Amino acid sequence: MWKQALTGGVNLSTTMQVRLAATNAARQGAEVCRISSGLAGTEALYTSSNLARAMCDSFVVAQHAALNEGTLQSAGLALLGTAIQPGFP
């Protein structure tokens, strides 16, 4: 994507692949926090817990408009050659 941007523009396929990678990273990070919280037991439930905060923060990232379920749908449409609306998702 960076090389394309330096030469004047990024094509839609590359944009969608990067968005898919970012969406996957956010979802996997949230899943790691969810599993870690489960393994930590009740200690992770308290608002003073760093793990509880990390779990909440990871869920916010995964649910953000730029990385939510709509991104997967838009990327699928774009990669199949169907027109998509600009912007998020």
DRENPAZA-588539 format. One line per field, with one value per residue: x negated, y, z of N, C-alpha, C in turn; residue number from 1. Coordinates in Angstrom, 1 decimal. Example, Ala and Ser with C-alpha at 12.3 -4.5 7.8 and 13.67 -1.06 7.14 Angstrom:
<pts>
n_east	[-13.2|-12.8]
n_north	[-5.7|-2.2]
n_up	[7.8|7.1]
ca_east	[-12.3|-13.7]
ca_north	[-4.5|-1.1]
ca_up	[7.8|7.1]
c_east	[-13.2|-12.9]
c_north	[-3.3|0.0]
c_up	[7.8|7.9]
num	[1|2]
</pts>
This chain:
<pts>
n_east	[-0.8|-1.9|-3.9|-2.3|-1.0|-3.0|-3.5|-1.4|1.3|3.6|4.9|8.2|8.3|6.0|6.4|8.7|7.5|5.7|7.5|8.9|6.8|6.3|8.8|8.9|6.6|7.6|9.8|8.6|6.9|8.9|10.0|7.8|7.6|10.1|9.9|7.7|8.7|10.7|9.1|7.8|9.7|11.9|10.6|10.1|12.5|12.8|13.0|10.6|8.7|6.1|6.3|9.0|9.5|7.9|9.3|11.8|11.0|9.9|12.2|13.6|12.0|12.2|14.9|15.1|16.1|14.3|13.4|15.3|17.9|19.1|16.9|15.8|17.9|18.0|15.4|15.4|17.4|16.0|13.7|14.8|15.5|17.7|19.4|18.8|19.9|18.3|16.0|16.6|18.2]
n_north	[-1.2|1.2|1.7|1.9|4.3|6.1|6.3|7.6|6.7|4.5|1.4|-0.1|-2.8|-3.3|-1.6|-2.8|-5.3|-4.4|-3.3|-5.6|-7.1|-5.4|-5.5|-8.2|-8.3|-6.7|-8.2|-10.6|-9.7|-8.8|-11.3|-12.6|-11.1|-11.6|-14.4|-14.4|-12.9|-14.7|-16.8|-15.6|-15.4|-14.3|-12.0|-10.5|-9.2|-6.9|-3.3|-2.0|-3.6|-4.1|-5.9|-6.1|-3.5|-3.6|-5.5|-4.3|-2.1|-3.5|-4.6|-2.3|-1.4|-3.5|-3.2|-0.8|1.5|1.4|-1.1|-3.0|-5.5|-4.7|-4.0|-6.4|-7.3|-5.3|-5.5|-8.1|-7.8|-5.9|-7.3|-9.2|-7.8|-6.1|-3.0|-0.7|1.4|4.5|5.3|4.4|1.4]
n_up	[0.0|0.8|-1.1|-3.4|-2.7|-2.7|-5.4|-6.5|-6.0|-4.4|-5.2|-5.2|-4.5|-3.1|-0.9|0.3|1.0|3.0|4.8|5.5|6.7|8.9|10.2|10.9|12.6|14.7|15.6|16.4|18.4|20.3|20.9|22.1|24.4|25.5|26.1|27.8|29.9|30.8|31.7|33.8|35.8|38.4|39.2|37.0|36.6|38.0|38.1|38.6|37.5|35.3|33.2|32.7|31.7|29.4|28.0|27.6|26.0|23.8|22.7|21.9|19.8|18.0|17.4|16.1|13.5|11.3|11.4|11.8|11.3|8.9|7.3|6.5|4.8|2.9|1.8|0.8|-1.3|-2.9|-3.6|-5.1|-7.3|-7.2|-7.0|-4.4|-1.6|-1.0|1.8|5.3|6.3]
ca_east	[0.0|-2.8|-4.6|-1.3|-0.7|-4.1|-3.5|-0.3|2.6|3.7|6.0|9.2|8.0|5.0|7.1|9.5|6.7|5.2|8.6|9.2|5.8|6.5|10.0|8.5|5.8|8.4|10.6|7.7|6.5|10.0|10.1|6.7|8.0|11.2|9.3|6.8|9.7|11.3|8.1|7.5|10.7|12.7|9.7|10.2|13.8|12.8|12.6|9.2|7.9|5.5|6.8|10.4|9.4|7.4|10.4|12.8|10.4|9.8|13.6|13.9|11.2|12.8|16.3|15.0|16.6|13.3|12.9|16.4|18.4|19.3|15.6|15.7|18.9|17.5|14.2|15.9|18.0|15.0|12.8|15.6|15.8|19.0|19.2|19.1|20.0|17.0|16.0|16.7|17.2]
ca_north	[0.0|2.4|1.8|2.5|5.7|6.9|6.4|8.4|6.3|3.1|0.8|-0.6|-4.2|-3.2|-1.0|-3.8|-6.3|-3.8|-3.2|-7.0|-7.4|-4.6|-6.1|-9.5|-8.1|-6.2|-9.3|-11.5|-9.0|-8.9|-12.7|-12.9|-10.4|-12.4|-15.7|-14.0|-12.6|-16.0|-17.6|-14.8|-15.6|-13.1|-10.8|-9.7|-8.5|-5.6|-2.1|-1.7|-4.6|-3.7|-6.8|-5.7|-2.3|-4.0|-6.3|-3.3|-1.4|-4.3|-4.7|-1.0|-1.3|-4.4|-2.7|0.5|1.6|1.1|-2.5|-3.9|-6.5|-4.1|-4.0|-7.8|-7.4|-4.4|-6.1|-9.2|-7.2|-5.2|-8.3|-9.9|-6.9|-5.4|-1.7|-0.5|2.8|5.0|5.5|3.2|0.4]
ca_up	[0.0|0.9|-2.4|-4.3|-2.3|-3.2|-6.9|-6.9|-5.6|-3.9|-5.8|-4.3|-4.1|-2.0|0.2|0.9|1.7|4.2|5.8|6.0|7.7|10.1|10.9|11.5|13.8|15.8|16.1|17.1|19.7|21.2|21.3|23.0|25.7|26.1|26.6|29.0|31.0|31.3|32.4|35.0|36.8|38.9|39.3|35.8|36.5|38.8|37.3|38.9|36.8|33.9|32.2|32.4|30.9|28.1|27.3|27.1|25.0|22.6|22.1|21.3|18.6|17.1|17.0|15.5|12.2|10.3|11.5|12.2|10.4|7.6|6.6|5.9|3.7|1.8|1.2|0.0|-2.5|-3.7|-4.1|-6.1|-8.4|-7.1|-6.6|-2.9|-1.3|-0.4|3.2|6.2|6.2]
c_east	[-0.9|-3.5|-3.6|-1.0|-1.8|-4.1|-2.2|1.1|2.7|5.0|7.0|8.9|7.0|5.6|7.9|8.7|6.1|6.3|8.9|8.1|6.0|7.7|9.6|7.6|6.6|9.2|9.8|7.2|7.6|10.2|9.0|7.1|9.1|10.7|8.5|7.7|10.3|10.3|7.7|8.5|11.4|11.9|9.9|11.5|13.8|12.4|11.2|8.2|7.4|6.1|8.2|10.4|8.9|8.5|11.4|12.2|10.3|11.2|14.0|13.2|11.9|14.2|16.3|15.5|15.6|13.0|14.1|16.8|18.7|18.1|15.5|16.7|18.4|16.3|14.5|16.5|16.9|14.1|13.5|16.0|17.1|18.7|19.6|19.2|18.6|17.1|16.1|18.0|16.8]
c_north	[1.3|2.7|2.4|3.9|6.6|7.2|7.1|7.9|4.8|2.5|0.1|-2.0|-4.1|-2.6|-2.0|-4.9|-5.7|-3.7|-4.6|-7.4|-6.7|-5.2|-7.4|-9.3|-7.6|-7.3|-10.3|-11.0|-9.1|-10.3|-13.1|-12.3|-11.2|-13.7|-15.4|-13.7|-13.8|-16.8|-16.9|-15.0|-14.3|-11.9|-9.9|-8.9|-7.1|-4.4|-1.6|-2.6|-4.0|-4.6|-6.5|-4.5|-2.7|-4.7|-5.3|-2.6|-2.2|-4.5|-3.4|-1.0|-2.3|-4.0|-1.4|0.4|1.1|-0.4|-3.5|-4.9|-6.0|-4.1|-5.3|-7.8|-6.5|-5.0|-7.3|-8.8|-6.6|-6.3|-9.2|-9.0|-6.1|-4.0|-1.5|1.0|3.2|5.2|4.2|2.7|0.2]
c_up	[0.0|-0.4|-3.4|-4.0|-2.8|-4.7|-7.4|-6.5|-5.3|-4.6|-4.8|-3.7|-2.9|-0.8|1.0|1.6|3.0|5.2|6.3|7.0|9.0|10.9|11.6|12.7|15.0|16.4|16.9|18.4|20.7|21.7|22.3|24.4|26.3|26.7|27.8|30.2|31.6|32.1|33.7|36.1|37.2|39.0|38.1|35.7|37.2|37.9|37.5|38.1|35.5|32.8|31.8|31.5|29.5|27.3|26.8|25.9|23.7|21.9|21.4|19.9|17.6|16.6|16.3|14.0|11.1|10.4|11.9|11.1|9.0|6.7|5.9|4.7|2.6|1.1|0.3|-1.3|-3.4|-4.3|-5.2|-7.3|-8.4|-6.5|-5.1|-2.7|-0.7|1.1|4.1|6.2|4.8]
num	[1|2|3|4|5|6|7|8|9|10|11|12|13|14|15|16|17|18|19|20|21|22|23|24|25|26|27|28|29|30|31|32|33|34|35|36|37|38|39|40|41|42|43|44|45|46|47|48|49|50|51|52|53|54|55|56|57|58|59|60|61|62|63|64|65|66|67|68|69|70|71|72|73|74|75|76|77|78|79|80|81|82|83|84|85|86|87|88|89]
</pts>
